[in-house]
Amino acid sequence: MPEWIPVPGSVKARLLGAGIARFEAEGFEAAAVTAIARDAGATTGALYHHFGSKLGLFETIREEMERRVRDRMEGAFAAVGGGRAGLVAALLVGFDAAVHFGAARILSDPVAPTGSDVLLLTLRELAADAPPPAAAVVLGAYRAALATVAAGAAPADARRGLAWTLGEGGRPNDRTR
């Protein structure tokens, strides 16, 4: 079994679950290691043993969420047949997945300078025929839509805003979609 897949119910799995809940509710900076450990029924020592630091836990969670979203984006792109329509479908499916996984706040922030931006690399591949900055531009819109959800906006409203920004749908205030 790959190292990043914890045994269900294990301390590592509980720490991941508690980390997701805290990082999503409070953000990285506000989430306290002691609260994460307490929520997991573990010690801070266990958190440091498995992840090295709060940042290590966050990066593990973010990488897993990015993998899940990336897989769905690639599937949506292929299902639509690629091109611009495929890119739009990928971003909307990716948005829906991030919200479904409870990772809007986790995925709305740019990646730390030391990390690899999995979603940017994916979008560059999917938008290979677009102008070079297109992937970064649409990723910015995607992250902004997730940030509005993290700030309390209704996911359906944020999704409509993202779709409109990407050139899909009707007027920005069209609530029939």
Order of alpha helices (4+ residues) and beta strands (2+ residues): alpha-alpha-alpha-alpha-alpha-alpha-alpha-alpha-alpha
